[in-house]
Amino acid sequence: MSAKNTKKDKVNFALGPENYKLLAIGFAIIVLGFLLMLGGKAESNEEFSKEIFSFRRITLAPIVVLAGFVFEIWAIMKRPKDPEK
């Protein structure tokens, strides 16, 4: 093969550039959900902190993580736009 032919050969990825951007956004949503679960630690080992049962940690954070995973599935399944059209 000559150098001329290698320039014409194009690397074909499984997904388009838009899909990879959406995957990065979905990953950021998942990380945000796990960050929302942080905290609620008790001051000492002898006392119990009811702060671990807050709405943010028990309800909101798992919903955000689940939404991130659904977004990831959608980002993978989304068809890339045809550059020919």
C-alpha positions, 0 to 999 in steps of 0.5 A, a space after each residue: 500500500 502506498 502512502 496515498 491510499 492510507 490517507 484515503 482510508 478512514 477510521 470507522 468507529 462504532 459510534 459517531 462523535 455526537 454519541 461520544 459527547 452524549 456518553 460523556 454527559 451521561 457519565 457526568 450525570 452518574 457521577 453527580 448522582 453519586 456525589 449527591 449520596 455523599 455525607 450524613 456522617 455522625 460526629 462520633 461513633 456513639 451517636 446516630 445521625 438521622 441525616 443519612 435518611 435525607 430526601 437527597 440521599 435516599 430518593 434524589 440521588 438514586 433517581 439521578 443515577 438511574 437517569 444517567 444510566 438511561 441516558 447512557 443507553 440512549 446515547 449508545 442507541 442514538 443513530 449518528 446523523 448522515 453527513 451525506 444528507 
